[in-house]
Amino acid sequence: MAHEKEYMDVLTIEGLPTGESVLREVIYDKLLPHHNVHVMFMTKEGDFIFQRRSKTKAYMPGRLVTGGSGHVKTGETLEEASQREITEEAGSKYGELYQNNLGKVKIEILKYEDPEIEGFVKFIGVSELIINDIPEAQDTKDVTGFEKFSKEEVEEMLDVRFEFHPETYFILKEKYKLKI
């Protein structure tokens, strides 16, 4: 998806709002702290459903990432950004399901220090959505499809770290305490 004049809020190194809003490109050029969201799709049995990034993506092509993920735009809450990303990547059915479960959805904020870029900090809002089926990719330019894995399969895959987007790898280790 093209990023046309996308503004994002700048955070302090502690994750607090600065009151400054800048273009997405400035966030990355200056390595400014900001929010991202990730929604982990899970089954009621505890299986994980990941999206497979398109092989044409400039950053981390072909890797597995959470069911819905992306930047939080200026003026959006973490919940609104999560719903928008799910709708864009998995479809309105899942966006509506997320919205209908907002009272039950807990967003946990994790401080992520990018292992590839020294000093680059993101604050990731992580939540879960329990779903009964595997979504079809809505944006085939960015997403190849969705795949289901058991916890045991995911733990085996964590040995091959490069199967996962770095933020997803971090979430699996920090929030879900999966063993490597």
Z-matrix of the N, CA and C atoms (Angstrom, degrees):
N
C 1 1.444
C 2 1.522 1 108.31
N 3 1.308 2 118.43 1 133.60
C 4 1.451 3 122.67 2 178.68
C 5 1.525 4 109.56 3 -69.87
N 6 1.315 5 114.88 4 141.89
C 7 1.459 6 120.44 5 -179.99
C 8 1.516 7 107.88 6 -102.74
N 9 1.324 8 116.85 7 95.59
C 10 1.452 9 122.33 8 -178.60
C 11 1.512 10 109.94 9 -96.20
N 12 1.318 11 116.61 10 111.19
C 13 1.470 12 122.42 11 174.53
C 14 1.529 13 111.79 12 45.80
N 15 1.296 14 116.54 13 51.26
C 16 1.458 15 122.01 14 179.64
C 17 1.529 16 108.72 15 -85.95
N 18 1.324 17 116.42 16 118.31
C 19 1.452 18 121.89 17 178.72
C 20 1.523 19 110.05 18 -99.50
N 21 1.322 20 114.63 19 144.63
C 22 1.463 21 121.21 20 179.94
C 23 1.525 22 109.08 21 -134.78
N 24 1.326 23 115.65 22 151.77
C 25 1.458 24 120.73 23 178.71
C 26 1.529 25 110.36 24 -82.70
N 27 1.319 26 115.63 25 138.64
C 28 1.460 27 122.41 26 177.51
C 29 1.527 28 108.04 27 -89.44
N 30 1.326 29 116.01 28 138.48
C 31 1.460 30 122.20 29 178.56
C 32 1.532 31 109.73 30 -112.70
N 33 1.316 32 115.78 31 163.01
C 34 1.457 33 120.25 32 171.47
C 35 1.525 34 108.25 33 -77.87
N 36 1.306 35 117.12 34 172.33
C 37 1.458 36 121.07 35 178.66
C 38 1.538 37 111.32 36 -66.02
N 39 1.346 38 115.96 37 -15.17
C 40 1.472 39 120.83 38 175.64
C 41 1.529 40 111.99 39 -93.07
N 42 1.333 41 117.26 40 -2.71
C 43 1.460 42 120.86 41 177.87
C 44 1.511 43 114.89 42 91.87
N 45 1.318 44 117.64 43 13.23
C 46 1.459 45 121.31 44 179.48
C 47 1.526 46 110.51 45 -93.97
N 48 1.327 47 118.42 46 148.77
C 49 1.470 48 120.66 47 -179.97
C 50 1.534 49 111.17 48 -65.48
N 51 1.326 50 115.31 49 139.97
C 52 1.471 51 120.52 50 176.64
C 53 1.523 52 110.43 51 -94.23
N 54 1.335 53 116.92 52 -16.93
C 55 1.456 54 121.30 53 -174.04
C 56 1.519 55 112.14 54 88.67
N 57 1.332 56 116.52 55 -1.25
C 58 1.460 57 121.56 56 -179.68
C 59 1.525 58 110.01 57 -99.30
N 60 1.309 59 115.61 58 138.67
C 61 1.456 60 122.90 59 177.14
C 62 1.527 61 107.35 60 -124.94
N 63 1.336 62 116.05 61 129.41
C 64 1.471 63 120.00 62 -177.42
C 65 1.524 64 109.49 63 -135.42
N 66 1.318 65 115.37 64 165.18
C 67 1.459 66 120.61 65 175.79
C 68 1.528 67 110.47 66 -62.18
N 69 1.311 68 115.41 67 147.12
C 70 1.471 69 122.10 68 178.61
C 71 1.524 70 111.33 69 -51.09
N 72 1.320 71 117.04 70 -41.99
C 73 1.460 72 121.42 71 -179.08
C 74 1.523 73 111.34 72 -61.18
N 75 1.338 74 117.08 73 -35.99
C 76 1.467 75 121.46 74 179.66
C 77 1.529 76 109.80 75 -67.86
N 78 1.342 77 116.58 76 -39.53
C 79 1.472 78 120.97 77 176.59
C 80 1.526 79 109.37 78 -52.62
N 81 1.331 80 116.38 79 -47.36
C 82 1.460 81 120.56 80 -176.06
C 83 1.528 82 112.87 81 -80.40
N 84 1.313 83 117.98 82 -34.32
C 85 1.467 84 120.32 83 177.01
C 86 1.521 85 111.65 84 -64.46
N 87 1.328 86 116.33 85 -40.38
C 88 1.471 87 121.32 86 -176.70
C 89 1.535 88 113.02 87 -99.78
N 90 1.335 89 116.46 88 1.03
C 91 1.468 90 122.81 89 179.48
C 92 1.535 91 111.53 90 54.05
N 93 1.330 92 115.59 91 52.09
C 94 1.460 93 121.97 92 -177.50
C 95 1.529 94 111.65 93 -86.88
N 96 1.319 95 117.71 94 139.18
C 97 1.468 96 120.24 95 176.74
C 98 1.533 97 110.83 96 -62.29
N 99 1.338 98 115.94 97 141.19
C 100 1.462 99 121.52 98 -178.09
C 101 1.530 100 109.55 99 -159.42
N 102 1.339 101 115.34 100 174.01
C 103 1.468 102 121.49 101 176.96
C 104 1.525 103 111.20 102 -94.80
N 105 1.314 104 114.90 103 142.60
C 106 1.457 105 124.87 104 164.45
C 107 1.518 106 106.11 105 -125.23
N 108 1.312 107 117.05 106 163.19
C 109 1.461 108 120.97 107 173.05
C 110 1.521 109 109.62 108 -126.35
N 111 1.326 110 114.38 109 148.31
C 112 1.457 111 122.30 110 173.72
C 113 1.519 112 107.40 111 -138.50
N 114 1.326 113 116.48 112 129.41
C 115 1.458 114 121.23 113 175.50
C 116 1.529 115 107.24 114 -113.91
N 117 1.329 116 114.56 115 117.04
C 118 1.455 117 120.14 116 -179.99
C 119 1.518 118 108.23 117 -84.45
N 120 1.328 119 116.80 118 119.90
C 121 1.459 120 121.43 119 174.25
C 122 1.523 121 107.42 120 -83.63
N 123 1.335 122 115.15 121 131.41
C 124 1.456 123 120.48 122 179.75
C 125 1.521 124 109.25 123 -138.46
N 126 1.318 125 115.13 124 157.07
C 127 1.457 126 120.11 125 172.23
C 128 1.530 127 107.77 126 -94.40
N 129 1.308 128 116.73 127 163.32
C 130 1.468 129 119.02 128 178.66
C 131 1.530 130 111.34 129 -66.24
N 132 1.333 131 117.11 130 -17.53
C 133 1.466 132 121.45 131 176.48
C 134 1.531 133 111.99 132 -82.86
N 135 1.341 134 117.72 133 -6.87
C 136 1.465 135 120.90 134 178.71
C 137 1.507 136 115.54 135 97.33
N 138 1.338 137 117.13 136 7.45
C 139 1.463 138 119.83 137 176.06
C 140 1.526 139 109.52 138 -77.53
N 141 1.328 140 115.88 139 152.69
C 142 1.462 141 122.51 140 177.89
C 143 1.524 142 109.58 141 -98.40
N 144 1.324 143 116.75 142 141.71
C 145 1.465 144 121.51 143 173.21
C 146 1.527 145 106.72 144 -120.49
N 147 1.332 146 114.76 145 114.80
C 148 1.460 147 121.30 146 -178.24
C 149 1.516 148 110.44 147 -106.72
N 150 1.292 149 115.37 148 156.29
C 151 1.459 150 119.94 149 170.68
C 152 1.527 151 107.34 150 -96.29
N 153 1.317 152 115.64 151 142.66
C 154 1.468 153 121.90 152 176.69
C 155 1.526 154 106.89 153 -98.42
N 156 1.333 155 116.01 154 119.65
C 157 1.467 156 120.72 155 179.18
C 158 1.528 157 110.02 156 -67.55
N 159 1.302 158 115.28 157 145.72
C 160 1.454 159 121.31 158 178.58
C 161 1.526 160 110.44 159 -61.08
N 162 1.307 161 116.01 160 147.34
C 163 1.471 162 120.52 161 177.09
C 164 1.523 163 112.04 162 -70.27
N 165 1.334 164 117.04 163 -11.37
C 166 1.467 165 120.18 164 179.02
C 167 1.533 166 112.57 165 -92.72
N 168 1.338 167 118.20 166 -3.28
C 169 1.463 168 121.08 167 177.95
C 170 1.530 169 109.03 168 -62.90
N 171 1.321 170 116.15 169 138.98
C 172 1.466 171 120.57 170 179.63
C 173 1.531 172 111.20 171 -68.47
N 174 1.333 173 116.90 172 -37.62
C 175 1.464 174 121.26 173 -177.52
C 176 1.523 175 109.58 174 -109.98
N 177 1.292 176 117.47 175 122.68
C 178 1.459 177 124.96 176 176.21
C 179 1.532 178 113.88 177 57.25
N 180 1.327 179 117.79 178 51.02
C 181 1.473 180 119.43 179 179.50
C 182 1.524 181 112.26 180 -62.64
N 183 1.329 182 116.00 181 141.98
C 184 1.458 183 121.78 182 173.88
C 185 1.522 184 115.47 183 77.40
N 186 1.303 185 117.97 184 -2.05
C 187 1.468 186 120.32 185 -177.55
C 188 1.529 187 111.38 186 -85.11
N 189 1.322 188 114.72 187 159.41
C 190 1.459 189 121.60 188 175.91
C 191 1.523 190 109.57 189 -85.00
N 192 1.326 191 115.45 190 139.35
C 193 1.464 192 122.13 191 178.81
C 194 1.526 193 107.27 192 -139.35
N 195 1.321 194 116.64 193 165.52
C 196 1.460 195 120.76 194 179.52
C 197 1.523 196 110.77 195 -56.05
N 198 1.324 197 116.69 196 168.57
C 199 1.464 198 122.16 197 -175.71
C 200 1.516 199 114.48 198 -59.15
N 201 1.309 200 117.13 199 -32.53
C 202 1.460 201 122.09 200 176.74
C 203 1.517 202 108.16 201 -150.39
N 204 1.321 203 117.11 202 132.41
C 205 1.463 204 119.17 203 -178.31
C 206 1.514 205 110.33 204 -155.51
N 207 1.335 206 115.25 205 155.21
C 208 1.450 207 119.35 206 176.72
C 209 1.511 208 112.13 207 165.07
N 210 1.309 209 114.40 208 -171.33
C 211 1.461 210 122.41 209 -177.91
C 212 1.519 211 111.70 210 -82.59
N 213 1.307 212 114.41 211 153.19
C 214 1.460 213 121.31 212 173.52
C 215 1.521 214 106.54 213 -96.41
N 216 1.321 215 115.79 214 118.58
C 217 1.465 216 120.90 215 -179.05
C 218 1.526 217 110.53 216 -79.94
N 219 1.318 218 115.26 217 155.60
C 220 1.459 219 120.45 218 177.39
C 221 1.528 220 110.12 219 -53.33
N 222 1.329 221 115.58 220 131.77
C 223 1.458 222 121.09 221 178.76
C 224 1.511 223 114.36 222 89.87
N 225 1.328 224 118.10 223 -10.38
C 226 1.469 225 121.26 224 179.84
C 227 1.519 226 110.21 225 -90.81
N 228 1.324 227 115.91 226 146.28
C 229 1.453 228 120.53 227 167.96
C 230 1.529 229 107.57 228 -83.63
N 231 1.314 230 116.36 229 167.34
C 232 1.466 231 119.92 230 176.16
C 233 1.524 232 110.43 231 -61.41
N 234 1.334 233 116.35 232 -37.75
C 235 1.471 234 121.06 233 179.48
C 236 1.525 235 111.06 234 -65.05
N 237 1.335 236 116.87 235 -43.86
C 238 1.470 237 120.85 236 179.72
C 239 1.517 238 111.12 237 -64.36
N 240 1.331 239 116.81 238 -42.66
C 241 1.469 240 120.19 239 178.76
C 242 1.525 241 110.62 240 -64.46
N 243 1.330 242 116.47 241 -41.09
C 244 1.474 243 120.34 242 178.83
C 245 1.525 244 110.62 243 -61.16
N 246 1.323 245 116.49 244 -46.32
C 247 1.460 246 120.57 245 179.66
C 248 1.524 247 110.98 246 -63.16
N 249 1.324 248 117.05 247 -42.51
C 250 1.473 249 120.85 248 179.47
C 251 1.521 250 110.63 249 -61.48
N 252 1.307 251 116.60 250 -46.09
C 253 1.468 252 120.07 251 -178.52
C 254 1.529 253 111.73 252 -64.60
N 255 1.329 254 116.88 253 -42.49
C 256 1.469 255 120.29 254 177.81
C 257 1.524 256 110.04 255 -60.59
N 258 1.325 257 117.01 256 -45.46
C 259 1.466 258 121.20 257 -179.13
C 260 1.522 259 110.57 258 -61.90
N 261 1.337 260 117.23 259 -44.25
C 262 1.467 261 121.25 260 -179.65
C 263 1.524 262 111.69 261 -64.16
N 264 1.322 263 117.55 262 -39.04
C 265 1.458 264 120.75 263 -170.62
C 266 1.527 265 114.34 264 -97.32
N 267 1.342 266 117.10 265 -30.97
C 268 1.465 267 119.35 266 -176.83
C 269 1.527 268 113.26 267 -117.84
N 270 1.332 269 117.74 268 -17.62
C 271 1.459 270 120.72 269 177.45
C 272 1.511 271 113.07 270 116.34
N 273 1.336 272 114.88 271 162.08
C 274 1.467 273 121.47 272 -174.95
C 275 1.531 274 111.94 273 -64.06
N 276 1.335 275 117.94 274 -31.08
C 277 1.473 276 120.76 275 178.36
C 278 1.529 277 110.32 276 -54.95
N 279 1.327 278 117.19 277 -42.51
C 280 1.457 279 121.68 278 -177.12
C 281 1.530 280 111.25 279 -79.85
N 282 1.328 281 116.83 280 -34.50
C 283 1.460 282 120.47 281 173.70
C 284 1.510 283 111.60 282 -61.30
N 285 1.336 284 116.48 283 -41.88
C 286 1.464 285 121.63 284 178.48
C 287 1.534 286 110.70 285 -67.88
N 288 1.329 287 116.55 286 -39.63
C 289 1.465 288 120.53 287 177.94
C 290 1.526 289 109.93 288 -61.79
N 291 1.323 290 116.96 289 -41.69
C 292 1.470 291 121.09 290 177.63
C 293 1.525 292 109.94 291 -62.31
N 294 1.332 293 116.80 292 -46.91
C 295 1.463 294 121.18 293 -179.34
C 296 1.533 295 110.47 294 -61.09
N 297 1.326 296 117.15 295 -41.85
C 298 1.467 297 121.19 296 -178.98
C 299 1.526 298 112.34 297 -67.63
N 300 1.333 299 116.87 298 -19.62
C 301 1.467 300 121.12 299 -179.28
C 302 1.525 301 112.88 300 -103.98
N 303 1.334 302 117.65 301 10.67
C 304 1.464 303 120.26 302 -174.76
C 305 1.521 304 112.94 303 -55.05
N 306 1.301 305 118.64 304 -35.80
C 307 1.457 306 120.39 305 178.56
C 308 1.517 307 113.25 306 -64.08
N 309 1.329 308 115.90 307 -24.56
C 310 1.466 309 121.44 308 -178.48
C 311 1.525 310 112.43 309 -100.52
N 312 1.327 311 116.71 310 -15.68
C 313 1.463 312 121.00 311 -176.40
C 314 1.523 313 109.39 312 -78.80
N 315 1.317 314 115.10 313 127.36
C 316 1.463 315 120.30 314 175.19
C 317 1.527 316 107.16 315 -111.54
N 318 1.319 317 115.45 316 126.04
C 319 1.457 318 119.62 317 176.87
C 320 1.523 319 108.07 318 -99.78
N 321 1.310 320 114.65 319 121.20
C 322 1.463 321 121.21 320 177.25
C 323 1.527 322 107.64 321 -101.04
N 324 1.321 323 116.80 322 131.73
C 325 1.467 324 120.13 323 -179.77
C 326 1.522 325 108.91 324 -98.47
N 327 1.327 326 114.71 325 123.39
C 328 1.457 327 122.04 326 178.39
C 329 1.532 328 109.19 327 -112.01
N 330 1.308 329 116.07 328 134.39
C 331 1.469 330 120.72 329 175.89
C 332 1.522 331 107.68 330 -83.79
N 333 1.321 332 115.08 331 119.71
C 334 1.473 333 121.97 332 -176.41
C 335 1.518 334 109.05 333 -112.58
N 336 1.315 335 116.06 334 118.04
C 337 1.455 336 121.94 335 175.43
C 338 1.520 337 106.99 336 -100.04
N 339 1.312 338 115.51 337 110.05
C 340 1.460 339 121.72 338 -173.18
C 341 1.532 340 110.18 339 -57.68
N 342 1.346 341 117.79 340 119.56
C 343 1.470 342 120.22 341 -178.27
C 344 1.534 343 113.18 342 -70.66
N 345 1.318 344 116.37 343 -16.20
C 346 1.467 345 119.76 344 -176.95
C 347 1.524 346 113.02 345 -95.54
N 348 1.356 347 116.16 346 -19.28
C 349 1.465 348 120.03 347 -176.38
C 350 1.525 349 107.95 348 -130.60
N 351 1.304 350 117.22 349 103.44
C 352 1.455 351 121.74 350 -176.54
C 353 1.534 352 111.39 351 -57.80
N 354 1.318 353 115.23 352 130.84
C 355 1.450 354 121.33 353 176.78
C 356 1.524 355 115.66 354 84.57
N 357 1.339 356 117.73 355 -0.95
C 358 1.467 357 121.16 356 -178.96
C 359 1.523 358 109.06 357 -92.35
N 360 1.349 359 115.73 358 116.07
C 361 1.456 360 121.87 359 -175.95
C 362 1.528 361 109.71 360 -116.82
N 363 1.325 362 114.75 361 136.35
C 364 1.461 363 121.87 362 174.34
C 365 1.521 364 107.81 363 -126.61
N 366 1.306 365 116.53 364 150.15
C 367 1.451 366 121.81 365 174.90
C 368 1.519 367 106.80 366 -111.97
N 369 1.335 368 114.81 367 110.50
C 370 1.458 369 121.36 368 -172.09
C 371 1.525 370 109.93 369 -98.18
N 372 1.336 371 115.63 370 120.78
C 373 1.455 372 121.46 371 173.12
C 374 1.517 373 108.59 372 -85.51
N 375 1.328 374 116.84 373 112.95
C 376 1.465 375 122.04 374 -175.32
C 377 1.529 376 109.50 375 -110.76
N 378 1.317 377 115.65 376 129.02
C 379 1.461 378 121.36 377 175.29
C 380 1.522 379 108.73 378 -138.13
N 381 1.323 380 115.68 379 173.85
C 382 1.467 381 121.64 380 -179.45
C 383 1.511 382 110.21 381 -123.52
N 384 1.316 383 114.47 382 151.90
C 385 1.458 384 121.23 383 171.30
C 386 1.523 385 107.15 384 -134.34
N 387 1.317 386 115.94 385 120.67
C 388 1.472 387 121.22 386 177.52
C 389 1.526 388 107.35 387 -84.21
N 390 1.330 389 115.76 388 123.22
C 391 1.460 390 120.26 389 -179.62
C 392 1.527 391 109.27 390 -128.01
N 393 1.339 392 115.58 391 160.54
C 394 1.459 393 121.42 392 -175.64
C 395 1.520 394 113.94 393 -103.90
N 396 1.322 395 116.26 394 -8.93
C 397 1.461 396 118.61 395 -176.77
C 398 1.523 397 108.95 396 -142.72
N 399 1.302 398 115.57 397 174.63
C 400 1.463 399 120.87 398 180.00
C 401 1.524 400 108.42 399 -98.62
N 402 1.346 401 117.10 400 121.83
C 403 1.472 402 119.82 401 -178.10
C 404 1.524 403 112.53 402 -66.15
N 405 1.314 404 114.69 403 160.25
C 406 1.463 405 121.30 404 170.21
C 407 1.517 406 107.24 405 -98.19
N 408 1.319 407 116.86 406 139.29
C 409 1.459 408 121.28 407 -179.36
C 410 1.524 409 110.01 408 -61.00
N 411 1.333 410 116.37 409 132.42
C 412 1.464 411 121.94 410 179.31
C 413 1.519 412 111.58 411 -91.10
N 414 1.312 413 116.49 412 -34.89
C 415 1.460 414 121.76 413 -177.59
C 416 1.523 415 107.53 414 -115.82
N 417 1.319 416 116.76 415 85.96
C 418 1.465 417 121.00 416 -173.69
C 419 1.527 418 112.53 417 -68.32
N 420 1.314 419 116.82 418 -10.97
C 421 1.465 420 120.12 419 174.53
C 422 1.528 421 109.76 420 -72.59
N 423 1.338 422 117.03 421 -33.02
C 424 1.463 423 122.05 422 -177.37
C 425 1.526 424 113.46 423 -105.42
N 426 1.331 425 116.85 424 -28.62
C 427 1.464 426 121.56 425 -173.92
C 428 1.526 427 109.57 426 -125.44
N 429 1.341 428 116.38 427 125.98
C 430 1.462 429 120.64 428 177.48
C 431 1.521 430 111.03 429 -76.68
N 432 1.338 431 116.23 430 -41.18
C 433 1.451 432 120.84 431 -178.69
C 434 1.513 433 110.27 432 171.89
N 435 1.333 434 115.75 433 -173.11
C 436 1.456 435 122.05 434 179.83
C 437 1.523 436 108.77 435 -119.69
N 438 1.342 437 116.75 436 144.47
C 439 1.456 438 122.07 437 -176.74
C 440 1.524 439 110.10 438 -136.26
N 441 1.347 440 116.01 439 141.69
C 442 1.469 441 121.87 440 -178.95
C 443 1.524 442 110.14 441 -103.66
N 444 1.366 443 114.71 442 138.78
C 445 1.463 444 121.44 443 179.06
C 446 1.525 445 109.26 444 -140.28
N 447 1.319 446 116.21 445 144.12
C 448 1.462 447 120.49 446 173.60
C 449 1.526 448 108.94 447 -74.70
N 450 1.323 449 115.82 448 164.54
C 451 1.464 450 120.69 449 177.33
C 452 1.532 451 110.09 450 -57.92
N 453 1.318 452 116.80 451 -40.99
C 454 1.462 453 121.44 452 -179.09
C 455 1.539 454 110.73 453 -64.45
N 456 1.320 455 116.43 454 -41.86
C 457 1.468 456 119.75 455 177.45
C 458 1.526 457 111.13 456 -63.24
N 459 1.328 458 116.23 457 -40.87
C 460 1.464 459 120.17 458 179.70
C 461 1.520 460 110.20 459 -64.38
N 462 1.332 461 117.24 460 -42.90
C 463 1.468 462 119.85 461 178.87
C 464 1.520 463 111.14 462 -61.12
N 465 1.318 464 117.83 463 -39.56
C 466 1.471 465 120.70 464 176.16
C 467 1.521 466 110.73 465 -64.04
N 468 1.321 467 116.03 466 -39.81
C 469 1.469 468 120.77 467 -178.73
C 470 1.526 469 112.07 468 -70.20
N 471 1.334 470 117.73 469 -24.86
C 472 1.463 471 120.13 470 179.87
C 473 1.527 472 111.77 471 -63.94
N 474 1.350 473 116.19 472 -23.13
C 475 1.466 474 119.51 473 174.78
C 476 1.525 475 110.71 474 -62.63
N 477 1.326 476 115.60 475 -32.29
C 478 1.458 477 121.59 476 177.01
C 479 1.529 478 106.18 477 -99.90
N 480 1.311 479 115.28 478 74.85
C 481 1.462 480 122.24 479 -171.90
C 482 1.521 481 112.89 480 -49.41
N 483 1.303 482 117.84 481 -33.52
C 484 1.457 483 120.84 482 -172.67
C 485 1.521 484 113.55 483 -76.68
N 486 1.331 485 117.36 484 5.50
C 487 1.456 486 121.15 485 171.93
C 488 1.534 487 110.46 486 -75.85
N 489 1.352 488 116.06 487 -26.42
C 490 1.452 489 122.17 488 -174.11
C 491 1.526 490 112.39 489 -108.98
N 492 1.330 491 115.37 490 148.37
C 493 1.461 492 121.51 491 167.65
C 494 1.527 493 105.94 492 -58.69
N 495 1.334 494 119.61 493 140.86
C 496 1.472 495 120.96 494 -176.74
C 497 1.533 496 114.55 495 -55.36
N 498 1.334 497 118.32 496 -36.52
C 499 1.462 498 119.48 497 179.55
C 500 1.526 499 110.83 498 -69.84
N 501 1.323 500 117.79 499 -36.22
C 502 1.462 501 121.37 500 177.64
C 503 1.521 502 110.19 501 -67.33
N 504 1.319 503 117.11 502 -42.35
C 505 1.469 504 122.41 503 176.28
C 506 1.530 505 109.25 504 -56.27
N 507 1.326 506 116.67 505 -47.20
C 508 1.463 507 123.09 506 179.08
C 509 1.536 508 110.70 507 -60.13
N 510 1.323 509 117.49 508 -46.62
C 511 1.464 510 121.71 509 -179.48
C 512 1.532 511 110.94 510 -62.03
N 513 1.318 512 116.85 511 -42.51
C 514 1.467 513 120.41 512 179.77
C 515 1.529 514 111.04 513 -62.15
N 516 1.315 515 116.97 514 -38.12
C 517 1.468 516 120.98 515 178.93
C 518 1.522 517 112.03 516 -75.64
N 519 1.324 518 117.72 517 -45.62
C 520 1.463 519 121.32 518 -172.09
C 521 1.530 520 113.66 519 -81.97
N 522 1.324 521 117.37 520 -47.94
C 523 1.462 522 119.83 521 -176.54
C 524 1.522 523 112.04 522 -84.31
N 525 1.327 524 116.43 523 -43.20
C 526 1.466 525 120.16 524 -174.13
C 527 1.526 526 112.62 525 -95.63
N 528 1.338 527 116.43 526 -5.90
C 529 1.462 528 122.75 527 175.67
C 530 1.528 529 112.81 528 53.32
N 531 1.345 530 115.50 529 36.85
C 532 1.454 531 118.58 530 178.80
C 533 1.525 532 109.70 531 -73.11
N 534 1.311 533 115.31 532 146.89
C 535 1.462 534 121.86 533 -175.70
C 536 1.532 535 110.63 534 -86.50
N 537 1.307 536 113.09 535 143.29
C 538 1.473 537 118.60 536 178.00
C 539 1.512 538 108.03 537 -105.52
